[in-house]
C-alpha cells in the first residue's frame, strides 16, 4: 500500500514540477515524460527501501 501511495505522490509531484518548468521555459507540457519521471522516482525509492532492509538500517530506526 505504501508503494501505491509513493507512486501516486511521485507522479503528482513530478507532473506539477514539469508543468511549472515547461510553463516558465515556454515549451509544451509533456505528460508522458512527467509520468515516466514519477515512475522512475518510485522505482528508485523502492530500491532504496530494499537496500535499507538488507543492511538492517530499518531495525536501528525502531530502537528507542
PDB file of N, CA, C and O in Angstrom:
ATOM      1  N   UNK A   1       0.816  -1.184   0.000  1.00  0.00           N
ATOM      2  CA  UNK A   1       0.000   0.000   0.000  1.00  0.00           C
ATOM      3  C   UNK A   1       0.872   1.266   0.000  1.00  0.00           C
ATOM      4  O   UNK A   1       0.560   2.250  -0.670  1.00  0.00           O
ATOM      5  N   UNK A   2       1.961   1.217   0.760  1.00  0.00           N
ATOM      6  CA  UNK A   2       2.800   2.415   0.815  1.00  0.00           C
ATOM      7  C   UNK A   2       3.476   2.693  -0.517  1.00  0.00           C
ATOM      8  O   UNK A   2       3.791   3.843  -0.823  1.00  0.00           O
ATOM      9  N   UNK A   3       3.704   1.650  -1.314  1.00  0.00           N
ATOM     10  CA  UNK A   3       4.302   1.869  -2.625  1.00  0.00           C
ATOM     11  C   UNK A   3       3.292   2.483  -3.598  1.00  0.00           C
ATOM     12  O   UNK A   3       3.670   3.250  -4.483  1.00  0.00           O
ATOM     13  N   UNK A   4       2.025   2.149  -3.436  1.00  0.00           N
ATOM     14  CA  UNK A   4       0.996   2.783  -4.264  1.00  0.00           C
ATOM     15  C   UNK A   4       0.871   4.267  -3.929  1.00  0.00           C
ATOM     16  O   UNK A   4       0.712   5.103  -4.818  1.00  0.00           O
ATOM     17  N   UNK A   5       0.944   4.581  -2.643  1.00  0.00           N
ATOM     18  CA  UNK A   5       0.899   5.980  -2.228  1.00  0.00           C
ATOM     19  C   UNK A   5       2.142   6.709  -2.725  1.00  0.00           C
ATOM     20  O   UNK A   5       2.060   7.857  -3.162  1.00  0.00           O
ATOM     21  N   UNK A   6       3.281   6.049  -2.658  1.00  0.00           N
ATOM     22  CA  UNK A   6       4.515   6.641  -3.168  1.00  0.00           C
ATOM     23  C   UNK A   6       4.414   6.892  -4.663  1.00  0.00           C
ATOM     24  O   UNK A   6       4.832   7.944  -5.147  1.00  0.00           O
ATOM     25  N   UNK A   7       3.862   5.935  -5.398  1.00  0.00           N
ATOM     26  CA  UNK A   7       3.682   6.105  -6.839  1.00  0.00           C
ATOM     27  C   UNK A   7       2.746   7.268  -7.136  1.00  0.00           C
ATOM     28  O   UNK A   7       3.022   8.077  -8.021  1.00  0.00           O
ATOM     29  N   UNK A   8       1.646   7.355  -6.404  1.00  0.00           N
ATOM     30  CA  UNK A   8       0.689   8.447  -6.606  1.00  0.00           C
ATOM     31  C   UNK A   8       1.351   9.808  -6.403  1.00  0.00           C
ATOM     32  O   UNK A   8       1.238  10.695  -7.250  1.00  0.00           O
ATOM     33  N   UNK A   9       2.044   9.967  -5.270  1.00  0.00           N
ATOM     34  CA  UNK A   9       2.660  11.263  -4.973  1.00  0.00           C
ATOM     35  C   UNK A   9       3.821  11.570  -5.910  1.00  0.00           C
ATOM     36  O   UNK A   9       4.022  12.728  -6.275  1.00  0.00           O
ATOM     37  N   UNK A  10       4.582  10.568  -6.305  1.00  0.00           N
ATOM     38  CA  UNK A  10       5.690  10.802  -7.228  1.00  0.00           C
ATOM     39  C   UNK A  10       5.174  11.275  -8.580  1.00  0.00           C
ATOM     40  O   UNK A  10       5.738  12.193  -9.175  1.00  0.00           O
ATOM     41  N   UNK A  11       4.104  10.653  -9.066  1.00  0.00           N
ATOM     42  CA  UNK A  11       3.533  11.074 -10.345  1.00  0.00           C
ATOM     43  C   UNK A  11       2.928  12.462 -10.221  1.00  0.00           C
ATOM     44  O   UNK A  11       3.117  13.303 -11.100  1.00  0.00           O
ATOM     45  N   UNK A  12       2.206  12.708  -9.142  1.00  0.00           N
ATOM     46  CA  UNK A  12       1.576  14.016  -8.949  1.00  0.00           C
ATOM     47  C   UNK A  12       2.621  15.132  -8.857  1.00  0.00           C
ATOM     48  O   UNK A  12       2.496  16.158  -9.526  1.00  0.00           O
ATOM     49  N   UNK A  13       3.635  14.933  -8.041  1.00  0.00           N
ATOM     50  CA  UNK A  13       4.644  15.970  -7.850  1.00  0.00           C
ATOM     51  C   UNK A  13       5.539  16.157  -9.077  1.00  0.00           C
ATOM     52  O   UNK A  13       5.937  17.280  -9.386  1.00  0.00           O
ATOM     53  N   UNK A  14       5.854  15.073  -9.772  1.00  0.00           N
ATOM     54  CA  UNK A  14       6.675  15.224 -10.971  1.00  0.00           C
ATOM     55  C   UNK A  14       5.891  15.911 -12.086  1.00  0.00           C
ATOM     56  O   UNK A  14       6.452  16.719 -12.826  1.00  0.00           O
ATOM     57  N   UNK A  15       4.591  15.597 -12.215  1.00  0.00           N
ATOM     58  CA  UNK A  15       3.770  16.301 -13.204  1.00  0.00           C
ATOM     59  C   UNK A  15       3.675  17.781 -12.874  1.00  0.00           C
ATOM     60  O   UNK A  15       3.753  18.622 -13.769  1.00  0.00           O
ATOM     61  N   UNK A  16       3.509  18.104 -11.603  1.00  0.00           N
ATOM     62  CA  UNK A  16       3.430  19.501 -11.191  1.00  0.00           C
ATOM     63  C   UNK A  16       4.738  20.229 -11.484  1.00  0.00           C
ATOM     64  O   UNK A  16       4.731  21.332 -12.032  1.00  0.00           O
ATOM     65  N   UNK A  17       5.854  19.615 -11.121  1.00  0.00           N
ATOM     66  CA  UNK A  17       7.155  20.249 -11.331  1.00  0.00           C
ATOM     67  C   UNK A  17       7.444  20.448 -12.813  1.00  0.00           C
ATOM     68  O   UNK A  17       7.905  21.517 -13.214  1.00  0.00           O
ATOM     69  N   UNK A  18       7.180  19.439 -13.627  1.00  0.00           N
ATOM     70  CA  UNK A  18       7.466  19.554 -15.048  1.00  0.00           C
ATOM     71  C   UNK A  18       6.498  20.531 -15.717  1.00  0.00           C
ATOM     72  O   UNK A  18       6.875  21.215 -16.668  1.00  0.00           O
ATOM     73  N   UNK A  19       5.256  20.603 -15.234  1.00  0.00           N
ATOM     74  CA  UNK A  19       4.318  21.593 -15.767  1.00  0.00           C
ATOM     75  C   UNK A  19       4.816  23.012 -15.503  1.00  0.00           C
ATOM     76  O   UNK A  19       4.794  23.861 -16.393  1.00  0.00           O
ATOM     77  N   UNK A  20       5.261  23.258 -14.282  1.00  0.00           N
ATOM     78  CA  UNK A  20       5.758  24.598 -13.934  1.00  0.00           C
ATOM     79  C   UNK A  20       7.021  24.920 -14.725  1.00  0.00           C
ATOM     80  O   UNK A  20       7.160  26.030 -15.238  1.00  0.00           O
ATOM     81  N   UNK A  21       7.936  23.973 -14.828  1.00  0.00           N
ATOM     82  CA  UNK A  21       9.173  24.206 -15.572  1.00  0.00           C
ATOM     83  C   UNK A  21       8.878  24.463 -17.051  1.00  0.00           C
ATOM     84  O   UNK A  21       9.478  25.349 -17.661  1.00  0.00           O
ATOM     85  N   UNK A  22       7.959  23.693 -17.623  1.00  0.00           N
ATOM     86  CA  UNK A  22       7.639  23.905 -19.038  1.00  0.00           C
ATOM     87  C   UNK A  22       6.919  25.237 -19.255  1.00  0.00           C
ATOM     88  O   UNK A  22       7.093  25.868 -20.297  1.00  0.00           O
ATOM     89  N   UNK A  23       6.115  25.668 -18.288  1.00  0.00           N
ATOM     90  CA  UNK A  23       5.440  26.955 -18.415  1.00  0.00           C
ATOM     91  C   UNK A  23       6.444  28.109 -18.334  1.00  0.00           C
ATOM     92  O   UNK A  23       6.329  29.096 -19.060  1.00  0.00           O
ATOM     93  N   UNK A  24       7.411  27.973 -17.458  1.00  0.00           N
ATOM     94  CA  UNK A  24       8.422  29.027 -17.313  1.00  0.00           C
ATOM     95  C   UNK A  24       9.325  29.086 -18.551  1.00  0.00           C
ATOM     96  O   UNK A  24       9.690  30.170 -19.006  1.00  0.00           O
ATOM     97  N   UNK A  25       9.679  27.928 -19.087  1.00  0.00           N
ATOM     98  CA  UNK A  25      10.562  27.889 -20.256  1.00  0.00           C
ATOM     99  C   UNK A  25       9.822  28.156 -21.564  1.00  0.00           C
ATOM    100  O   UNK A  25      10.453  28.427 -22.586  1.00  0.00           O
ATOM    101  N   UNK A  26       8.494  28.083 -21.543  1.00  0.00           N
ATOM    102  CA  UNK A  26       7.711  28.325 -22.743  1.00  0.00           C
ATOM    103  C   UNK A  26       7.684  27.162 -23.711  1.00  0.00           C
ATOM    104  O   UNK A  26       7.469  27.357 -24.907  1.00  0.00           O
ATOM    105  N   UNK A  27       7.898  25.952 -23.210  1.00  0.00           N
ATOM    106  CA  UNK A  27       7.829  24.755 -24.053  1.00  0.00           C
ATOM    107  C   UNK A  27       6.542  24.006 -23.736  1.00  0.00           C
ATOM    108  O   UNK A  27       5.992  24.167 -22.646  1.00  0.00           O
ATOM    109  N   UNK A  28       6.049  23.190 -24.666  1.00  0.00           N
ATOM    110  CA  UNK A  28       4.806  22.454 -24.391  1.00  0.00           C
ATOM    111  C   UNK A  28       5.000  21.399 -23.305  1.00  0.00           C
ATOM    112  O   UNK A  28       6.065  20.794 -23.191  1.00  0.00           O
ATOM    113  N   UNK A  29       3.949  21.191 -22.508  1.00  0.00           N
ATOM    114  CA  UNK A  29       3.966  20.215 -21.420  1.00  0.00           C
ATOM    115  C   UNK A  29       3.896  18.809 -22.004  1.00  0.00           C
ATOM    116  O   UNK A  29       3.058  18.533 -22.862  1.00  0.00           O
ATOM    117  N   UNK A  30       4.774  17.921 -21.543  1.00  0.00           N
ATOM    118  CA  UNK A  30       4.802  16.535 -21.995  1.00  0.00           C
ATOM    119  C   UNK A  30       4.415  15.648 -20.817  1.00  0.00           C
ATOM    120  O   UNK A  30       5.231  15.382 -19.933  1.00  0.00           O
ATOM    121  N   UNK A  31       3.154  15.190 -20.812  1.00  0.00           N
ATOM    122  CA  UNK A  31       2.645  14.396 -19.698  1.00  0.00           C
ATOM    123  C   UNK A  31       3.310  13.026 -19.603  1.00  0.00           C
ATOM    124  O   UNK A  31       3.490  12.502 -18.504  1.00  0.00           O
ATOM    125  N   UNK A  32       3.674  12.445 -20.740  1.00  0.00           N
ATOM    126  CA  UNK A  32       4.321  11.125 -20.712  1.00  0.00           C
ATOM    127  C   UNK A  32       5.700  11.206 -20.061  1.00  0.00           C
ATOM    128  O   UNK A  32       6.089  10.309 -19.312  1.00  0.00           O
ATOM    129  N   UNK A  33       6.426  12.259 -20.340  1.00  0.00           N
ATOM    130  CA  UNK A  33       7.733  12.456 -19.720  1.00  0.00           C
ATOM    131  C   UNK A  33       7.580  12.625 -18.208  1.00  0.00           C
ATOM    132  O   UNK A  33       8.329  12.031 -17.433  1.00  0.00           O
ATOM    133  N   UNK A  34       6.619  13.428 -17.800  1.00  0.00           N
ATOM    134  CA  UNK A  34       6.403  13.680 -16.378  1.00  0.00           C
ATOM    135  C   UNK A  34       5.968  12.412 -15.647  1.00  0.00           C
ATOM    136  O   UNK A  34       6.434  12.143 -14.539  1.00  0.00           O
ATOM    137  N   UNK A  35       5.080  11.637 -16.258  1.00  0.00           N
ATOM    138  CA  UNK A  35       4.626  10.393 -15.633  1.00  0.00           C
ATOM    139  C   UNK A  35       5.754   9.371 -15.579  1.00  0.00           C
ATOM    140  O   UNK A  35       5.909   8.668 -14.581  1.00  0.00           O
ATOM    141  N   UNK A  36       6.533   9.287 -16.639  1.00  0.00           N
ATOM    142  CA  UNK A  36       7.688   8.385 -16.636  1.00  0.00           C
ATOM    143  C   UNK A  36       8.694   8.759 -15.569  1.00  0.00           C
ATOM    144  O   UNK A  36       9.282   7.893 -14.921  1.00  0.00           O
ATOM    145  N   UNK A  37       8.888  10.047 -15.391  1.00  0.00           N
ATOM    146  CA  UNK A  37       9.790  10.518 -14.340  1.00  0.00           C
ATOM    147  C   UNK A  37       9.267  10.115 -12.957  1.00  0.00           C
ATOM    148  O   UNK A  37      10.050   9.741 -12.085  1.00  0.00           O
ATOM    149  N   UNK A  38       7.951  10.189 -12.756  1.00  0.00           N
ATOM    150  CA  UNK A  38       7.354   9.764 -11.487  1.00  0.00           C
ATOM    151  C   UNK A  38       7.537   8.277 -11.238  1.00  0.00           C
ATOM    152  O   UNK A  38       7.780   7.859 -10.106  1.00  0.00           O
ATOM    153  N   UNK A  39       7.422   7.485 -12.279  1.00  0.00           N
ATOM    154  CA  UNK A  39       7.629   6.032 -12.147  1.00  0.00           C
ATOM    155  C   UNK A  39       9.093   5.733 -11.819  1.00  0.00           C
ATOM    156  O   UNK A  39       9.379   4.864 -10.995  1.00  0.00           O
ATOM    157  N   UNK A  40      10.012   6.441 -12.454  1.00  0.00           N
ATOM    158  CA  UNK A  40      11.438   6.251 -12.170  1.00  0.00           C
ATOM    159  C   UNK A  40      11.749   6.625 -10.720  1.00  0.00           C
ATOM    160  O   UNK A  40      12.518   5.934 -10.053  1.00  0.00           O
ATOM    161  N   UNK A  41      11.159   7.707 -10.235  1.00  0.00           N
ATOM    162  CA  UNK A  41      11.349   8.106  -8.838  1.00  0.00           C
ATOM    163  C   UNK A  41      10.842   7.018  -7.900  1.00  0.00           C
ATOM    164  O   UNK A  41      11.496   6.691  -6.909  1.00  0.00           O
ATOM    165  N   UNK A  42       9.667   6.453  -8.218  1.00  0.00           N
ATOM    166  CA  UNK A  42       9.108   5.390  -7.378  1.00  0.00           C
ATOM    167  C   UNK A  42      10.005   4.158  -7.363  1.00  0.00           C
ATOM    168  O   UNK A  42      10.228   3.572  -6.305  1.00  0.00           O
ATOM    169  N   UNK A  43      10.515   3.763  -8.510  1.00  0.00           N
ATOM    170  CA  UNK A  43      11.415   2.607  -8.571  1.00  0.00           C
ATOM    171  C   UNK A  43      12.670   2.874  -7.749  1.00  0.00           C
ATOM    172  O   UNK A  43      13.151   1.983  -7.048  1.00  0.00           O
ATOM    173  N   UNK A  44      13.206   4.093  -7.829  1.00  0.00           N
ATOM    174  CA  UNK A  44      14.381   4.456  -7.046  1.00  0.00           C
ATOM    175  C   UNK A  44      14.089   4.369  -5.546  1.00  0.00           C
ATOM    176  O   UNK A  44      14.926   3.882  -4.787  1.00  0.00           O
ATOM    177  N   UNK A  45      12.926   4.829  -5.113  1.00  0.00           N
ATOM    178  CA  UNK A  45      12.565   4.777  -3.695  1.00  0.00           C
ATOM    179  C   UNK A  45      12.387   3.337  -3.233  1.00  0.00           C
ATOM    180  O   UNK A  45      12.799   2.989  -2.126  1.00  0.00           O
ATOM    181  N   UNK A  46      11.780   2.500  -4.062  1.00  0.00           N
ATOM    182  CA  UNK A  46      11.617   1.080  -3.711  1.00  0.00           C
ATOM    183  C   UNK A  46      12.983   0.407  -3.582  1.00  0.00           C
ATOM    184  O   UNK A  46      13.195  -0.393  -2.670  1.00  0.00           O
ATOM    185  N   UNK A  47      13.907   0.723  -4.482  1.00  0.00           N
ATOM    186  CA  UNK A  47      15.253   0.149  -4.390  1.00  0.00           C
ATOM    187  C   UNK A  47      15.971   0.604  -3.125  1.00  0.00           C
ATOM    188  O   UNK A  47      16.644  -0.194  -2.473  1.00  0.00           O
ATOM    189  N   UNK A  48      15.831   1.890  -2.773  1.00  0.00           N
ATOM    190  CA  UNK A  48      16.443   2.374  -1.533  1.00  0.00           C
ATOM    191  C   UNK A  48      15.847   1.686  -0.313  1.00  0.00           C
ATOM    192  O   UNK A  48      16.568   1.351   0.627  1.00  0.00           O
ATOM    193  N   UNK A  49      14.539   1.475  -0.324  1.00  0.00           N
ATOM    194  CA  UNK A  49      13.887   0.787   0.783  1.00  0.00           C
ATOM    195  C   UNK A  49      14.383  -0.650   0.896  1.00  0.00           C
ATOM    196  O   UNK A  49      14.613  -1.146   1.999  1.00  0.00           O
ATOM    197  N   UNK A  50      14.545  -1.307  -0.223  1.00  0.00           N
ATOM    198  CA  UNK A  50      15.050  -2.684  -0.222  1.00  0.00           C
ATOM    199  C   UNK A  50      16.484  -2.741   0.295  1.00  0.00           C
ATOM    200  O   UNK A  50      16.829  -3.629   1.074  1.00  0.00           O
ATOM    201  N   UNK A  51      17.314  -1.805  -0.132  1.00  0.00           N
ATOM    202  CA  UNK A  51      18.696  -1.771   0.357  1.00  0.00           C
ATOM    203  C   UNK A  51      18.754  -1.500   1.857  1.00  0.00           C
ATOM    204  O   UNK A  51      19.581  -2.082   2.560  1.00  0.00           O
ATOM    205  N   UNK A  52      17.893  -0.631   2.348  1.00  0.00           N
ATOM    206  CA  UNK A  52      17.871  -0.344   3.778  1.00  0.00           C
ATOM    207  C   UNK A  52      17.483  -1.578   4.585  1.00  0.00           C
ATOM    208  O   UNK A  52      18.037  -1.818   5.658  1.00  0.00           O
ATOM    209  N   UNK A  53      16.549  -2.350   4.082  1.00  0.00           N
ATOM    210  CA  UNK A  53      16.162  -3.587   4.785  1.00  0.00           C
ATOM    211  C   UNK A  53      17.302  -4.594   4.791  1.00  0.00           C
ATOM    212  O   UNK A  53      17.537  -5.267   5.794  1.00  0.00           O
ATOM    213  N   UNK A  54      18.019  -4.698   3.659  1.00  0.00           N
ATOM    214  CA  UNK A  54      19.118  -5.654   3.553  1.00  0.00           C
ATOM    215  C   UNK A  54      20.264  -5.295   4.488  1.00  0.00           C
ATOM    216  O   UNK A  54      20.938  -6.184   5.011  1.00  0.00           O
ATOM    217  N   UNK A  55      20.495  -3.991   4.706  1.00  0.00           N
ATOM    218  CA  UNK A  55      21.599  -3.559   5.552  1.00  0.00           C
ATOM    219  C   UNK A  55      21.192  -3.452   7.019  1.00  0.00           C
ATOM    220  O   UNK A  55      22.041  -3.199   7.874  1.00  0.00           O
ATOM    221  N   UNK A  56      19.912  -3.640   7.323  1.00  0.00           N
ATOM    222  CA  UNK A  56      19.458  -3.557   8.710  1.00  0.00           C
ATOM    223  C   UNK A  56      19.266  -2.154   9.222  1.00  0.00           C
ATOM    224  O   UNK A  56      19.159  -1.952  10.432  1.00  0.00           O
ATOM    225  N   UNK A  57      19.221  -1.187   8.347  1.00  0.00           N
ATOM    226  CA  UNK A  57      19.066   0.199   8.787  1.00  0.00           C
ATOM    227  C   UNK A  57      17.682   0.432   9.378  1.00  0.00           C
ATOM    228  O   UNK A  57      17.537   1.218  10.315  1.00  0.00           O
ATOM    229  N   UNK A  58      16.661  -0.239   8.845  1.00  0.00           N
ATOM    230  CA  UNK A  58      15.300  -0.038   9.364  1.00  0.00           C
ATOM    231  C   UNK A  58      15.161  -0.554  10.798  1.00  0.00           C
ATOM    232  O   UNK A  58      14.322  -0.058  11.551  1.00  0.00           O
ATOM    233  N   UNK A  59      15.978  -1.549  11.187  1.00  0.00           N
ATOM    234  CA  UNK A  59      15.928  -2.063  12.544  1.00  0.00           C
ATOM    235  C   UNK A  59      16.458  -1.050  13.543  1.00  0.00           C
ATOM    236  O   UNK A  59      15.948  -0.966  14.660  1.00  0.00           O
ATOM    237  N   UNK A  60      17.450  -0.293  13.175  1.00  0.00           N
ATOM    238  CA  UNK A  60      18.063   0.696  14.060  1.00  0.00           C
ATOM    239  C   UNK A  60      17.087   1.842  14.322  1.00  0.00           C
ATOM    240  O   UNK A  60      17.038   2.373  15.431  1.00  0.00           O
ATOM    241  N   UNK A  61      16.324   2.217  13.323  1.00  0.00           N
ATOM    242  CA  UNK A  61      15.408   3.351  13.467  1.00  0.00           C
ATOM    243  C   UNK A  61      14.280   3.041  14.444  1.00  0.00           C
ATOM    244  O   UNK A  61      13.705   3.967  15.014  1.00  0.00           O
ATOM    245  N   UNK A  62      13.949   1.785  14.654  1.00  0.00           N
ATOM    246  CA  UNK A  62      12.829   1.440  15.534  1.00  0.00           C
ATOM    247  C   UNK A  62      13.262   1.270  16.985  1.00  0.00           C
ATOM    248  O   UNK A  62      12.401   1.173  17.859  1.00  0.00           O
ATOM    249  N   UNK A  63      14.544   1.230  17.273  1.00  0.00           N
ATOM    250  CA  UNK A  63      15.026   1.085  18.638  1.00  0.00           C
ATOM    251  C   UNK A  63      14.910   2.414  19.381  1.00  0.00           C
ATOM    252  O   UNK A  63      15.190   3.475  18.822  1.00  0.00           O
ATOM    253  N   UNK A  64      14.493   2.345  20.647  1.00  0.00           N
ATOM    254  CA  UNK A  64      14.407   3.568  21.461  1.00  0.00           C
ATOM    255  C   UNK A  64      14.985   3.327  22.831  1.00  0.00           C
ATOM    256  O   UNK A  64      15.004   4.236  23.661  1.00  0.00           O
TER     257      UNK A  64
END
